Amino acid sequence: MNISDIKMDSKNVTVEAVVTEKEEPRDINTRYGATRIANVKIEDETGNIKLVLWGDETDKVKEGDKIRIENGFVKEWDGALQLSVGKYGKLTVL
């Protein structure tokens, strides 16, 4: 799947892209307890999207890495689409 094909509420998203930006991870409290979160921007030849990394995923990637997301899902946050791996998805650094 290309990033340009990703739409609101897409499920079972599989995409390969390059990490072009990574924010510093930050600690947050959720209803499930404390965790870390980091936003990264990923890009392929068709476009870009924000990817939200949770927990241990925040340390897996760095700028310039080529990654593969399998079984991800898309939601809207603050008016922009964001991709998440979720508990059923998989993030692989290629």
C-alpha positions in Angstrom: 0.0 0.0 0.0 1.2 3.5 -0.7 0.9 6.3 1.8 -1.3 8.2 -0.7 -3.8 5.3 -0.6 -4.3 5.6 3.2 -7.7 7.0 4.2 -9.4 7.8 7.5 -10.3 4.7 9.5 -8.1 2.4 7.2 -7.4 -0.9 8.9 -5.0 -3.7 8.1 -2.5 -1.1 6.7 0.8 -2.5 5.4 3.3 0.1 4.2 7.0 0.5 3.8 8.4 4.0 4.3 11.4 6.0 5.5 11.4 7.9 8.8 12.1 11.5 8.0 11.5 13.1 11.4 11.3 11.9 15.0 10.1 13.8 18.0 11.7 13.2 21.4 9.8 10.4 23.2 7.8 11.7 26.2 6.2 10.0 29.1 2.4 10.1 29.4 -0.3 8.6 31.6 -3.1 6.7 30.0 -6.0 4.8 31.4 -3.8 1.7 31.2 -0.9 3.3 33.1 2.3 5.2 32.3 4.0 4.7 29.0 6.2 6.5 26.5 5.0 8.0 23.2 6.8 9.5 20.2 5.5 10.9 16.9 7.5 10.3 13.7 6.9 11.4 10.2 7.2 8.6 7.6 7.4 9.1 3.8 7.3 7.1 0.6 7.3 8.3 -3.0 3.6 9.1 -2.8 3.3 11.1 0.4 3.8 11.2 4.1 1.9 10.5 7.3 2.5 10.8 11.1 3.2 7.5 12.8 2.6 7.2 16.5 5.0 5.0 18.4 4.1 3.6 21.9 6.1 2.0 24.6 9.2 0.1 23.5 8.6 1.0 19.8 9.8 4.6 20.7 13.4 3.3 20.9 13.2 1.0 17.8 13.5 3.6 15.0 15.5 6.7 14.2 15.5 9.2 11.4 16.7 7.7 8.1 15.4 4.2 9.0 13.4 2.3 6.4 10.5 0.6 8.2 7.6 -1.7 7.4 4.3 -1.5 9.2 2.0 -4.5 9.0 -1.7 -4.5 10.2 -1.6 -0.9 11.2 -4.7 1.3 11.5 -5.5 5.0 10.9 -7.3 7.5 13.0 -7.6 11.3 12.9 -6.0 13.5 15.6 -6.0 17.3 15.6 -7.3 17.3 12.1 -4.6 15.1 10.6 -4.4 11.4 9.8 -2.1 9.3 12.0 -1.0 5.7 11.6 -0.6 3.4 14.6 0.7 -0.1 14.9 -1.6 -1.1 17.8 -1.4 -4.3 19.7 -2.2 -6.5 16.6 0.2 -4.8 14.2 3.9 -5.2 13.7 6.8 -2.7 13.2 10.0 -3.9 11.5 13.1 -1.9 10.8 14.4 -3.0 7.4 
